[in-house]
Amino acid sequence: MKTLKIDHIGIAVKSIEEASKIYTELLGLEMHGIEEVKEQKV
């Protein structure tokens, strides 16, 4: 099986504010949304 593309990656973090700085400023990635999944406590 060959992977053609990745649709999305979900990352659970304690502080979205701190984590978003790392992913956007340091790694140069784009954030396209924030989702809270209450039943999983993330």
Full PDB file with SEQRES, HELIX, SHEET, SSBOND, CRYST1, ORIGX, SCALE, CONECT and MASTER records, all heavy atoms in Angstrom:
SEQRES   1 A   42  MET LYS THR LEU LYS ILE ASP HIS ILE GLY ILE ALA VAL          
SEQRES   2 A   42  LYS SER ILE GLU GLU ALA SER LYS ILE TYR THR GLU LEU          
SEQRES   3 A   42  LEU GLY LEU GLU MET HIS GLY ILE GLU GLU VAL LYS GLU          
SEQRES   4 A   42  GLN LYS VAL                                                  
HELIX    1 AA1 ILE A   16  LYS A   21  1                                   6    
HELIX    2 AA2 ILE A   22  LEU A   26  3                                   5    
HELIX    3 AA3 LYS A   38  GLN A   40  5                                   3    
CRYST1    1.000    1.000    1.000  90.00  90.00  90.00 P 1           1          
ORIGX1      1.000000  0.000000  0.000000        0.00000                         
ORIGX2      0.000000  1.000000  0.000000        0.00000                         
ORIGX3      0.000000  0.000000  1.000000        0.00000                         
SCALE1      1.000000  0.000000  0.000000        0.00000                         
SCALE2      0.000000  1.000000  0.000000        0.00000                         
SCALE3      0.000000  0.000000  1.000000        0.00000                         
ATOM      1  N   MET A   1       0.839  -1.178   0.000  1.00  0.00           N  
ATOM      2  CA  MET A   1       0.000   0.000   0.000  1.00  0.00           C  
ATOM      3  C   MET A   1       0.886   1.244   0.000  1.00  0.00           C  
ATOM      4  O   MET A   1       1.757   1.383   0.840  1.00  0.00           O  
ATOM      5  CB  MET A   1      -0.916  -0.029   1.215  1.00  0.00           C  
ATOM      6  CG  MET A   1      -1.734   1.217   1.381  1.00  0.00           C  
ATOM      7  SD  MET A   1      -2.704   1.206   2.892  1.00  0.00           S  
ATOM      8  CE  MET A   1      -4.292   1.013   2.186  1.00  0.00           C  
ATOM      9  N   LYS A   2       0.647   2.138  -0.917  1.00  0.00           N  
ATOM     10  CA  LYS A   2       1.419   3.370  -1.038  1.00  0.00           C  
ATOM     11  C   LYS A   2       0.607   4.548  -0.496  1.00  0.00           C  
ATOM     12  O   LYS A   2      -0.549   4.726  -0.853  1.00  0.00           O  
ATOM     13  CB  LYS A   2       1.772   3.611  -2.498  1.00  0.00           C  
ATOM     14  CG  LYS A   2       2.648   4.812  -2.722  1.00  0.00           C  
ATOM     15  CD  LYS A   2       2.993   4.934  -4.195  1.00  0.00           C  
ATOM     16  CE  LYS A   2       3.860   6.150  -4.415  1.00  0.00           C  
ATOM     17  NZ  LYS A   2       4.202   6.314  -5.828  1.00  0.00           N  
ATOM     18  N   THR A   3       1.214   5.347   0.379  1.00  0.00           N  
ATOM     19  CA  THR A   3       0.559   6.532   0.915  1.00  0.00           C  
ATOM     20  C   THR A   3       0.724   7.685  -0.071  1.00  0.00           C  
ATOM     21  O   THR A   3       1.841   8.026  -0.451  1.00  0.00           O  
ATOM     22  CB  THR A   3       1.170   6.927   2.275  1.00  0.00           C  
ATOM     23  OG1 THR A   3       1.049   5.821   3.156  1.00  0.00           O  
ATOM     24  CG2 THR A   3       0.470   8.125   2.861  1.00  0.00           C  
ATOM     25  N   LEU A   4      -0.389   8.278  -0.483  1.00  0.00           N  
ATOM     26  CA  LEU A   4      -0.342   9.360  -1.458  1.00  0.00           C  
ATOM     27  C   LEU A   4      -0.303  10.733  -0.803  1.00  0.00           C  
ATOM     28  O   LEU A   4       0.316  11.649  -1.318  1.00  0.00           O  
ATOM     29  CB  LEU A   4      -1.536   9.267  -2.394  1.00  0.00           C  
ATOM     30  CG  LEU A   4      -1.641   7.961  -3.188  1.00  0.00           C  
ATOM     31  CD1 LEU A   4      -2.913   7.944  -4.029  1.00  0.00           C  
ATOM     32  CD2 LEU A   4      -0.424   7.786  -4.078  1.00  0.00           C  
ATOM     33  N   LYS A   5      -1.001  10.896   0.328  1.00  0.00           N  
ATOM     34  CA  LYS A   5      -0.980  12.168   1.034  1.00  0.00           C  
ATOM     35  C   LYS A   5      -1.482  11.969   2.459  1.00  0.00           C  
ATOM     36  O   LYS A   5      -2.110  10.974   2.766  1.00  0.00           O  
ATOM     37  CB  LYS A   5      -1.831  13.226   0.334  1.00  0.00           C  
ATOM     38  CG  LYS A   5      -3.323  12.967   0.427  1.00  0.00           C  
ATOM     39  CD  LYS A   5      -4.094  14.107  -0.192  1.00  0.00           C  
ATOM     40  CE  LYS A   5      -5.577  13.956   0.132  1.00  0.00           C  
ATOM     41  NZ  LYS A   5      -6.347  15.122  -0.243  1.00  0.00           N  
ATOM     42  N   ILE A   6      -1.224  12.935   3.304  1.00  0.00           N  
ATOM     43  CA  ILE A   6      -1.722  12.927   4.673  1.00  0.00           C  
ATOM     44  C   ILE A   6      -2.821  13.976   4.751  1.00  0.00           C  
ATOM     45  O   ILE A   6      -2.609  15.141   4.387  1.00  0.00           O  
ATOM     46  CB  ILE A   6      -0.601  13.249   5.681  1.00  0.00           C  
ATOM     47  CG1 ILE A   6       0.455  12.145   5.623  1.00  0.00           C  
ATOM     48  CG2 ILE A   6      -1.160  13.392   7.094  1.00  0.00           C  
ATOM     49  CD1 ILE A   6       1.681  12.436   6.475  1.00  0.00           C  
ATOM     50  N   ASP A   7      -3.986  13.575   5.227  1.00  0.00           N  
ATOM     51  CA  ASP A   7      -5.122  14.491   5.317  1.00  0.00           C  
ATOM     52  C   ASP A   7      -4.998  15.423   6.508  1.00  0.00           C  
ATOM     53  O   ASP A   7      -5.199  16.621   6.385  1.00  0.00           O  
ATOM     54  CB  ASP A   7      -6.420  13.698   5.410  1.00  0.00           C  
ATOM     55  CG  ASP A   7      -7.634  14.595   5.435  1.00  0.00           C  
ATOM     56  OD1 ASP A   7      -7.789  15.388   4.485  1.00  0.00           O  
ATOM     57  OD2 ASP A   7      -8.401  14.527   6.403  1.00  0.00           O  
ATOM     58  N   HIS A   8      -4.673  14.879   7.677  1.00  0.00           N  
ATOM     59  CA  HIS A   8      -4.493  15.711   8.858  1.00  0.00           C  
ATOM     60  C   HIS A   8      -3.754  14.952   9.948  1.00  0.00           C  
ATOM     61  O   HIS A   8      -3.675  13.733   9.910  1.00  0.00           O  
ATOM     62  CB  HIS A   8      -5.832  16.217   9.405  1.00  0.00           C  
ATOM     63  CG  HIS A   8      -6.646  15.167  10.073  1.00  0.00           C  
ATOM     64  ND1 HIS A   8      -7.417  14.266   9.374  1.00  0.00           N  
ATOM     65  CD2 HIS A   8      -6.798  14.854  11.377  1.00  0.00           C  
ATOM     66  CE1 HIS A   8      -8.011  13.456  10.230  1.00  0.00           C  
ATOM     67  NE2 HIS A   8      -7.648  13.787  11.451  1.00  0.00           N  
ATOM     68  N   ILE A   9      -3.218  15.692  10.882  1.00  0.00           N  
ATOM     69  CA  ILE A   9      -2.545  15.123  12.042  1.00  0.00           C  
ATOM     70  C   ILE A   9      -3.120  15.809  13.272  1.00  0.00           C  
ATOM     71  O   ILE A   9      -3.196  17.034  13.318  1.00  0.00           O  
ATOM     72  CB  ILE A   9      -1.018  15.346  11.995  1.00  0.00           C  
ATOM     73  CG1 ILE A   9      -0.425  14.617  10.798  1.00  0.00           C  
ATOM     74  CG2 ILE A   9      -0.364  14.885  13.295  1.00  0.00           C  
ATOM     75  CD1 ILE A   9       1.044  14.892  10.575  1.00  0.00           C  
ATOM     76  N   GLY A  10      -3.540  15.031  14.251  1.00  0.00           N  
ATOM     77  CA  GLY A  10      -4.052  15.589  15.495  1.00  0.00           C  
ATOM     78  C   GLY A  10      -3.016  15.444  16.596  1.00  0.00           C  
ATOM     79  O   GLY A  10      -2.421  14.384  16.747  1.00  0.00           O  
ATOM     80  N   ILE A  11      -2.781  16.511  17.332  1.00  0.00           N  
ATOM     81  CA  ILE A  11      -1.798  16.503  18.409  1.00  0.00           C  
ATOM     82  C   ILE A  11      -2.455  17.056  19.659  1.00  0.00           C  
ATOM     83  O   ILE A  11      -2.946  18.187  19.655  1.00  0.00           O  
ATOM     84  CB  ILE A  11      -0.559  17.354  18.046  1.00  0.00           C  
ATOM     85  CG1 ILE A  11       0.081  16.827  16.766  1.00  0.00           C  
ATOM     86  CG2 ILE A  11       0.440  17.360  19.203  1.00  0.00           C  
ATOM     87  CD1 ILE A  11       1.168  17.712  16.208  1.00  0.00           C  
ATOM     88  N   ALA A  12      -2.491  16.267  20.734  1.00  0.00           N  
ATOM     89  CA  ALA A  12      -3.051  16.723  22.011  1.00  0.00           C  
ATOM     90  C   ALA A  12      -1.952  17.398  22.815  1.00  0.00           C  
ATOM     91  O   ALA A  12      -0.873  16.840  22.986  1.00  0.00           O  
ATOM     92  CB  ALA A  12      -3.628  15.543  22.782  1.00  0.00           C  
ATOM     93  N   VAL A  13      -2.219  18.601  23.296  1.00  0.00           N  
ATOM     94  CA  VAL A  13      -1.243  19.381  24.066  1.00  0.00           C  
ATOM     95  C   VAL A  13      -1.910  19.970  25.306  1.00  0.00           C  
ATOM     96  O   VAL A  13      -3.126  20.114  25.358  1.00  0.00           O  
ATOM     97  CB  VAL A  13      -0.628  20.523  23.222  1.00  0.00           C  
ATOM     98  CG1 VAL A  13       0.150  19.970  22.047  1.00  0.00           C  
ATOM     99  CG2 VAL A  13      -1.682  21.499  22.763  1.00  0.00           C  
ATOM    100  N   LYS A  14      -1.105  20.300  26.306  1.00  0.00           N  
ATOM    101  CA  LYS A  14      -1.642  20.916  27.518  1.00  0.00           C  
ATOM    102  C   LYS A  14      -2.002  22.375  27.290  1.00  0.00           C  
ATOM    103  O   LYS A  14      -2.984  22.877  27.801  1.00  0.00           O  
ATOM    104  CB  LYS A  14      -0.654  20.794  28.671  1.00  0.00           C  
ATOM    105  CG  LYS A  14      -0.516  19.372  29.175  1.00  0.00           C  
ATOM    106  CD  LYS A  14       0.367  19.304  30.390  1.00  0.00           C  
ATOM    107  CE  LYS A  14       0.464  17.858  30.851  1.00  0.00           C  
ATOM    108  NZ  LYS A  14       1.074  17.748  32.159  1.00  0.00           N  
ATOM    109  N   SER A  15      -1.186  23.092  26.523  1.00  0.00           N  
ATOM    110  CA  SER A  15      -1.433  24.509  26.265  1.00  0.00           C  
ATOM    111  C   SER A  15      -1.368  24.765  24.762  1.00  0.00           C  
ATOM    112  O   SER A  15      -0.288  24.721  24.172  1.00  0.00           O  
ATOM    113  CB  SER A  15      -0.394  25.378  26.985  1.00  0.00           C  
ATOM    114  OG  SER A  15      -0.479  26.713  26.554  1.00  0.00           O  
ATOM    115  N   ILE A  16      -2.508  25.064  24.153  1.00  0.00           N  
ATOM    116  CA  ILE A  16      -2.538  25.316  22.714  1.00  0.00           C  
ATOM    117  C   ILE A  16      -1.761  26.574  22.358  1.00  0.00           C  
ATOM    118  O   ILE A  16      -1.138  26.651  21.300  1.00  0.00           O  
ATOM    119  CB  ILE A  16      -4.002  25.377  22.192  1.00  0.00           C  
ATOM    120  CG1 ILE A  16      -4.020  25.360  20.672  1.00  0.00           C  
ATOM    121  CG2 ILE A  16      -4.732  26.588  22.721  1.00  0.00           C  
ATOM    122  CD1 ILE A  16      -3.532  24.088  20.044  1.00  0.00           C  
ATOM    123  N   GLU A  17      -1.757  27.563  23.253  1.00  0.00           N  
ATOM    124  CA  GLU A  17      -1.027  28.799  22.993  1.00  0.00           C  
ATOM    125  C   GLU A  17       0.482  28.549  22.890  1.00  0.00           C  
ATOM    126  O   GLU A  17       1.134  29.024  21.977  1.00  0.00           O  
ATOM    127  CB  GLU A  17      -1.313  29.842  24.081  1.00  0.00           C  
ATOM    128  CG  GLU A  17      -2.736  30.370  24.077  1.00  0.00           C  
ATOM    129  CD  GLU A  17      -3.718  29.449  24.803  1.00  0.00           C  
ATOM    130  OE1 GLU A  17      -3.296  28.556  25.570  1.00  0.00           O  
ATOM    131  OE2 GLU A  17      -4.928  29.623  24.577  1.00  0.00           O  
ATOM    132  N   GLU A  18       1.022  27.804  23.836  1.00  0.00           N  
ATOM    133  CA  GLU A  18       2.459  27.510  23.821  1.00  0.00           C  
ATOM    134  C   GLU A  18       2.820  26.592  22.662  1.00  0.00           C  
ATOM    135  O   GLU A  18       3.821  26.807  21.979  1.00  0.00           O  
ATOM    136  CB  GLU A  18       2.879  26.884  25.148  1.00  0.00           C  
ATOM    137  CG  GLU A  18       2.826  27.840  26.322  1.00  0.00           C  
ATOM    138  CD  GLU A  18       3.225  27.181  27.630  1.00  0.00           C  
ATOM    139  OE1 GLU A  18       4.020  26.221  27.605  1.00  0.00           O  
ATOM    140  OE2 GLU A  18       2.728  27.641  28.680  1.00  0.00           O  
ATOM    141  N   ALA A  19       2.025  25.563  22.450  1.00  0.00           N  
ATOM    142  CA  ALA A  19       2.324  24.598  21.390  1.00  0.00           C  
ATOM    143  C   ALA A  19       2.230  25.228  20.006  1.00  0.00           C  
ATOM    144  O   ALA A  19       3.047  24.935  19.130  1.00  0.00           O  
ATOM    145  CB  ALA A  19       1.384  23.405  21.492  1.00  0.00           C  
ATOM    146  N   SER A  20       1.252  26.110  19.801  1.00  0.00           N  
ATOM    147  CA  SER A  20       1.089  26.709  18.476  1.00  0.00           C  
ATOM    148  C   SER A  20       2.299  27.555  18.093  1.00  0.00           C  
ATOM    149  O   SER A  20       2.668  27.612  16.924  1.00  0.00           O  
ATOM    150  CB  SER A  20      -0.190  27.544  18.405  1.00  0.00           C  
ATOM    151  OG  SER A  20      -0.122  28.651  19.272  1.00  0.00           O  
ATOM    152  N   LYS A  21       2.934  28.199  19.071  1.00  0.00           N  
ATOM    153  CA  LYS A  21       4.137  28.975  18.778  1.00  0.00           C  
ATOM    154  C   LYS A  21       5.256  28.076  18.262  1.00  0.00           C  
ATOM    155  O   LYS A  21       5.969  28.434  17.328  1.00  0.00           O  
ATOM    156  CB  LYS A  21       4.608  29.708  20.032  1.00  0.00           C  
ATOM    157  CG  LYS A  21       3.707  30.836  20.445  1.00  0.00           C  
ATOM    158  CD  LYS A  21       4.209  31.472  21.727  1.00  0.00           C  
ATOM    159  CE  LYS A  21       3.233  32.502  22.250  1.00  0.00           C  
ATOM    160  NZ  LYS A  21       3.653  33.054  23.531  1.00  0.00           N  
ATOM    161  N   ILE A  22       5.404  26.915  18.861  1.00  0.00           N  
ATOM    162  CA  ILE A  22       6.453  25.975  18.450  1.00  0.00           C  
ATOM    163  C   ILE A  22       6.201  25.502  17.017  1.00  0.00           C  
ATOM    164  O   ILE A  22       7.082  25.545  16.163  1.00  0.00           O  
ATOM    165  CB  ILE A  22       6.526  24.767  19.407  1.00  0.00           C  
ATOM    166  CG1 ILE A  22       6.990  25.236  20.783  1.00  0.00           C  
ATOM    167  CG2 ILE A  22       7.440  23.679  18.847  1.00  0.00           C  
ATOM    168  CD1 ILE A  22       6.881  24.178  21.870  1.00  0.00           C  
ATOM    169  N   TYR A  23       4.970  25.070  16.740  1.00  0.00           N  
ATOM    170  CA  TYR A  23       4.665  24.508  15.426  1.00  0.00           C  
ATOM    171  C   TYR A  23       4.679  25.561  14.320  1.00  0.00           C  
ATOM    172  O   TYR A  23       5.108  25.282  13.202  1.00  0.00           O  
ATOM    173  CB  TYR A  23       3.318  23.774  15.450  1.00  0.00           C  
ATOM    174  CG  TYR A  23       3.379  22.538  16.302  1.00  0.00           C  
ATOM    175  CD1 TYR A  23       2.731  22.478  17.524  1.00  0.00           C  
ATOM    176  CD2 TYR A  23       4.114  21.434  15.903  1.00  0.00           C  
ATOM    177  CE1 TYR A  23       2.802  21.342  18.321  1.00  0.00           C  
ATOM    178  CE2 TYR A  23       4.199  20.301  16.695  1.00  0.00           C  
ATOM    179  CZ  TYR A  23       3.537  20.253  17.893  1.00  0.00           C  
ATOM    180  OH  TYR A  23       3.612  19.139  18.677  1.00  0.00           O  
ATOM    181  N   THR A  24       4.214  26.777  14.612  1.00  0.00           N  
ATOM    182  CA  THR A  24       4.148  27.787  13.556  1.00  0.00           C  
ATOM    183  C   THR A  24       5.445  28.573  13.419  1.00  0.00           C  
ATOM    184  O   THR A  24       5.961  28.718  12.314  1.00  0.00           O  
ATOM    185  CB  THR A  24       2.972  28.760  13.797  1.00  0.00           C  
ATOM    186  OG1 THR A  24       3.114  29.365  15.078  1.00  0.00           O  
ATOM    187  CG2 THR A  24       1.647  28.037  13.710  1.00  0.00           C  
ATOM    188  N   GLU A  25       5.981  29.076  14.528  1.00  0.00           N  
ATOM    189  CA  GLU A  25       7.172  29.926  14.452  1.00  0.00           C  
ATOM    190  C   GLU A  25       8.463  29.124  14.284  1.00  0.00           C  
ATOM    191  O   GLU A  25       9.306  29.462  13.466  1.00  0.00           O  
ATOM    192  CB  GLU A  25       7.263  30.801  15.703  1.00  0.00           C  
ATOM    193  CG  GLU A  25       6.126  31.803  15.815  1.00  0.00           C  
ATOM    194  CD  GLU A  25       6.122  32.567  17.124  1.00  0.00           C  
ATOM    195  OE1 GLU A  25       7.116  32.507  17.866  1.00  0.00           O  
ATOM    196  OE2 GLU A  25       5.099  33.224  17.411  1.00  0.00           O  
ATOM    197  N   LEU A  26       8.601  28.066  15.046  1.00  0.00           N  
ATOM    198  CA  LEU A  26       9.845  27.303  15.030  1.00  0.00           C  
ATOM    199  C   LEU A  26       9.903  26.326  13.852  1.00  0.00           C  
ATOM    200  O   LEU A  26      10.919  26.228  13.165  1.00  0.00           O  
ATOM    201  CB  LEU A  26      10.010  26.549  16.353  1.00  0.00           C  
ATOM    202  CG  LEU A  26      11.368  25.956  16.650  1.00  0.00           C  
ATOM    203  CD1 LEU A  26      12.418  27.059  16.771  1.00  0.00           C  
ATOM    204  CD2 LEU A  26      11.323  25.170  17.947  1.00  0.00           C  
ATOM    205  N   LEU A  27       8.813  25.614  13.609  1.00  0.00           N  
ATOM    206  CA  LEU A  27       8.808  24.591  12.555  1.00  0.00           C  
ATOM    207  C   LEU A  27       8.242  25.092  11.223  1.00  0.00           C  
ATOM    208  O   LEU A  27       8.348  24.411  10.212  1.00  0.00           O  
ATOM    209  CB  LEU A  27       8.012  23.365  13.024  1.00  0.00           C  
ATOM    210  CG  LEU A  27       8.565  22.663  14.273  1.00  0.00           C  
ATOM    211  CD1 LEU A  27       7.647  21.524  14.688  1.00  0.00           C  
ATOM    212  CD2 LEU A  27       9.969  22.148  14.022  1.00  0.00           C  
ATOM    213  N   GLY A  28       7.610  26.264  11.235  1.00  0.00           N  
ATOM    214  CA  GLY A  28       7.079  26.828   9.994  1.00  0.00           C  
ATOM    215  C   GLY A  28       5.836  26.140   9.471  1.00  0.00           C  
ATOM    216  O   GLY A  28       5.524  26.240   8.283  1.00  0.00           O  
ATOM    217  N   LEU A  29       5.094  25.445  10.337  1.00  0.00           N  
ATOM    218  CA  LEU A  29       3.879  24.752   9.913  1.00  0.00           C  
ATOM    219  C   LEU A  29       2.675  25.680  10.023  1.00  0.00           C  
ATOM    220  O   LEU A  29       2.708  26.675  10.721  1.00  0.00           O  
ATOM    221  CB  LEU A  29       3.660  23.513  10.780  1.00  0.00           C  
ATOM    222  CG  LEU A  29       4.786  22.482  10.761  1.00  0.00           C  
ATOM    223  CD1 LEU A  29       4.509  21.372  11.756  1.00  0.00           C  
ATOM    224  CD2 LEU A  29       4.955  21.909   9.367  1.00  0.00           C  
ATOM    225  N   GLU A  30       1.598  25.343   9.325  1.00  0.00           N  
ATOM    226  CA  GLU A  30       0.373  26.128   9.376  1.00  0.00           C  
ATOM    227  C   GLU A  30      -0.670  25.404  10.213  1.00  0.00           C  
ATOM    228  O   GLU A  30      -0.845  24.205  10.078  1.00  0.00           O  
ATOM    229  CB  GLU A  30      -0.194  26.323   7.969  1.00  0.00           C  
ATOM    230  CG  GLU A  30       0.672  27.149   7.060  1.00  0.00           C  
ATOM    231  CD  GLU A  30       0.037  27.304   5.686  1.00  0.00           C  
ATOM    232  OE1 GLU A  30      -1.195  27.175   5.563  1.00  0.00           O  
ATOM    233  OE2 GLU A  30       0.799  27.536   4.734  1.00  0.00           O  
ATOM    234  N   MET A  31      -1.360  26.151  11.060  1.00  0.00           N  
ATOM    235  CA  MET A  31      -2.494  25.594  11.797  1.00  0.00           C  
ATOM    236  C   MET A  31      -3.761  25.951  11.055  1.00  0.00           C  
ATOM    237  O   MET A  31      -3.968  27.103  10.691  1.00  0.00           O  
ATOM    238  CB  MET A  31      -2.558  26.185  13.216  1.00  0.00           C  
ATOM    239  CG  MET A  31      -1.730  25.441  14.195  1.00  0.00           C  
ATOM    240  SD  MET A  31      -1.872  26.028  15.898  1.00  0.00           S  
ATOM    241  CE  MET A  31      -3.564  26.446  16.101  1.00  0.00           C  
ATOM    242  N   HIS A  32      -4.604  24.948  10.825  1.00  0.00           N  
ATOM    243  CA  HIS A  32      -5.851  25.186  10.089  1.00  0.00           C  
ATOM    244  C   HIS A  32      -7.071  25.080  10.977  1.00  0.00           C  
ATOM    245  O   HIS A  32      -8.180  25.252  10.499  1.00  0.00           O  
ATOM    246  CB  HIS A  32      -5.966  24.215   8.915  1.00  0.00           C  
ATOM    247  CG  HIS A  32      -4.951  24.475   7.858  1.00  0.00           C  
ATOM    248  ND1 HIS A  32      -5.102  25.451   6.910  1.00  0.00           N  
ATOM    249  CD2 HIS A  32      -3.746  23.917   7.615  1.00  0.00           C  
ATOM    250  CE1 HIS A  32      -4.050  25.470   6.114  1.00  0.00           C  
ATOM    251  NE2 HIS A  32      -3.206  24.547   6.524  1.00  0.00           N  
ATOM    252  N   GLY A  33      -6.876  24.773  12.249  1.00  0.00           N  
ATOM    253  CA  GLY A  33      -8.031  24.705  13.132  1.00  0.00           C  
ATOM    254  C   GLY A  33      -7.682  24.075  14.470  1.00  0.00           C  
ATOM    255  O   GLY A  33      -6.660  23.427  14.617  1.00  0.00           O  
ATOM    256  N   ILE A  34      -8.544  24.339  15.424  1.00  0.00           N  
ATOM    257  CA  ILE A  34      -8.412  23.770  16.764  1.00  0.00           C  
ATOM    258  C   ILE A  34      -9.711  23.041  17.065  1.00  0.00           C  
ATOM    259  O   ILE A  34     -10.796  23.583  16.843  1.00  0.00           O  
ATOM    260  CB  ILE A  34      -8.161  24.876  17.809  1.00  0.00           C  
ATOM    261  CG1 ILE A  34      -6.862  25.593  17.512  1.00  0.00           C  
ATOM    262  CG2 ILE A  34      -8.165  24.280  19.218  1.00  0.00           C  
ATOM    263  CD1 ILE A  34      -6.637  26.823  18.365  1.00  0.00           C  
ATOM    264  N   GLU A  35      -9.612  21.813  17.535  1.00  0.00           N  
ATOM    265  CA  GLU A  35     -10.793  21.019  17.842  1.00  0.00           C  
ATOM    266  C   GLU A  35     -10.669  20.443  19.251  1.00  0.00           C  
ATOM    267  O   GLU A  35      -9.642  19.885  19.600  1.00  0.00           O  
ATOM    268  CB  GLU A  35     -10.941  19.884  16.833  1.00  0.00           C  
ATOM    269  CG  GLU A  35     -12.156  19.013  17.083  1.00  0.00           C  
ATOM    270  CD  GLU A  35     -12.308  17.909  16.052  1.00  0.00           C  
ATOM    271  OE1 GLU A  35     -11.586  17.932  15.035  1.00  0.00           O  
ATOM    272  OE2 GLU A  35     -13.140  17.033  16.261  1.00  0.00           O  
ATOM    273  N   GLU A  36     -11.714  20.589  20.027  1.00  0.00           N  
ATOM    274  CA  GLU A  36     -11.751  20.001  21.374  1.00  0.00           C  
ATOM    275  C   GLU A  36     -12.659  18.770  21.327  1.00  0.00           C  
ATOM    276  O   GLU A  36     -13.785  18.827  20.829  1.00  0.00           O  
ATOM    277  CB  GLU A  36     -12.323  21.005  22.373  1.00  0.00           C  
ATOM    278  CG  GLU A  36     -12.359  20.469  23.784  1.00  0.00           C  
ATOM    279  CD  GLU A  36     -12.902  21.474  24.779  1.00  0.00           C  
ATOM    280  OE1 GLU A  36     -13.106  22.644  24.401  1.00  0.00           O  
ATOM    281  OE2 GLU A  36     -13.125  21.080  25.927  1.00  0.00           O  
ATOM    282  N   VAL A  37     -12.148  17.639  21.849  1.00  0.00           N  
ATOM    283  CA  VAL A  37     -12.909  16.399  21.912  1.00  0.00           C  
ATOM    284  C   VAL A  37     -13.140  16.115  23.394  1.00  0.00           C  
ATOM    285  O   VAL A  37     -12.304  15.517  24.064  1.00  0.00           O  
ATOM    286  CB  VAL A  37     -12.172  15.225  21.221  1.00  0.00           C  
ATOM    287  CG1 VAL A  37     -13.039  13.971  21.227  1.00  0.00           C  
ATOM    288  CG2 VAL A  37     -11.778  15.606  19.798  1.00  0.00           C  
ATOM    289  N   LYS A  38     -14.283  16.587  23.909  1.00  0.00           N  
ATOM    290  CA  LYS A  38     -14.544  16.532  25.348  1.00  0.00           C  
ATOM    291  C   LYS A  38     -14.579  15.109  25.901  1.00  0.00           C  
ATOM    292  O   LYS A  38     -14.077  14.855  26.981  1.00  0.00           O  
ATOM    293  CB  LYS A  38     -15.843  17.251  25.675  1.00  0.00           C  
ATOM    294  CG  LYS A  38     -15.725  18.747  25.505  1.00  0.00           C  
ATOM    295  CD  LYS A  38     -16.957  19.476  25.963  1.00  0.00           C  
ATOM    296  CE  LYS A  38     -16.736  20.964  25.741  1.00  0.00           C  
ATOM    297  NZ  LYS A  38     -17.749  21.762  26.394  1.00  0.00           N  
ATOM    298  N   GLU A  39     -15.148  14.171  25.154  1.00  0.00           N  
ATOM    299  CA  GLU A  39     -15.244  12.793  25.648  1.00  0.00           C  
ATOM    300  C   GLU A  39     -13.872  12.122  25.786  1.00  0.00           C  
ATOM    301  O   GLU A  39     -13.706  11.179  26.518  1.00  0.00           O  
ATOM    302  CB  GLU A  39     -16.188  11.935  24.804  1.00  0.00           C  
ATOM    303  CG  GLU A  39     -15.799  11.774  23.347  1.00  0.00           C  
ATOM    304  CD  GLU A  39     -16.362  12.868  22.444  1.00  0.00           C  
ATOM    305  OE1 GLU A  39     -16.986  13.818  22.918  1.00  0.00           O  
ATOM    306  OE2 GLU A  39     -16.156  12.741  21.223  1.00  0.00           O  
ATOM    307  N   GLN A  40     -12.868  12.645  25.080  1.00  0.00           N  
ATOM    308  CA  GLN A  40     -11.508  12.130  25.209  1.00  0.00           C  
ATOM    309  C   GLN A  40     -10.632  13.040  26.074  1.00  0.00           C  
ATOM    310  O   GLN A  40      -9.458  12.804  26.246  1.00  0.00           O  
ATOM    311  CB  GLN A  40     -10.878  11.972  23.820  1.00  0.00           C  
ATOM    312  CG  GLN A  40     -11.571  10.927  22.985  1.00  0.00           C  
ATOM    313  CD  GLN A  40     -10.932  10.768  21.619  1.00  0.00           C  
ATOM    314  OE1 GLN A  40      -9.852  11.276  21.346  1.00  0.00           O  
ATOM    315  NE2 GLN A  40     -11.605  10.049  20.747  1.00  0.00           N  
ATOM    316  N   LYS A  41     -11.225  14.124  26.551  1.00  0.00           N  
ATOM    317  CA  LYS A  41     -10.546  15.112  27.393  1.00  0.00           C  
ATOM    318  C   LYS A  41      -9.309  15.709  26.711  1.00  0.00           C  
ATOM    319  O   LYS A  41      -8.280  15.913  27.326  1.00  0.00           O  
ATOM    320  CB  LYS A  41     -10.211  14.519  28.755  1.00  0.00           C  
ATOM    321  CG  LYS A  41     -11.442  14.100  29.521  1.00  0.00           C  
ATOM    322  CD  LYS A  41     -11.101  13.515  30.861  1.00  0.00           C  
ATOM    323  CE  LYS A  41     -12.381  13.064  31.538  1.00  0.00           C  
ATOM    324  NZ  LYS A  41     -12.146  12.349  32.757  1.00  0.00           N  
ATOM    325  N   VAL A  42      -9.441  15.966  25.419  1.00  0.00           N  
ATOM    326  CA  VAL A  42      -8.373  16.620  24.649  1.00  0.00           C  
ATOM    327  C   VAL A  42      -8.957  17.742  23.823  1.00  0.00           C  
ATOM    328  O   VAL A  42     -10.115  17.766  23.499  1.00  0.00           O  
ATOM    329  CB  VAL A  42      -7.613  15.632  23.736  1.00  0.00           C  
ATOM    330  CG1 VAL A  42      -6.882  14.611  24.552  1.00  0.00           C  
ATOM    331  CG2 VAL A  42      -8.544  14.962  22.741  1.00  0.00           C  
TER     332      VAL A  42                                                      
MASTER        0    0    0    3    0    0    0    6  331    1    0    4          
END                                                                             
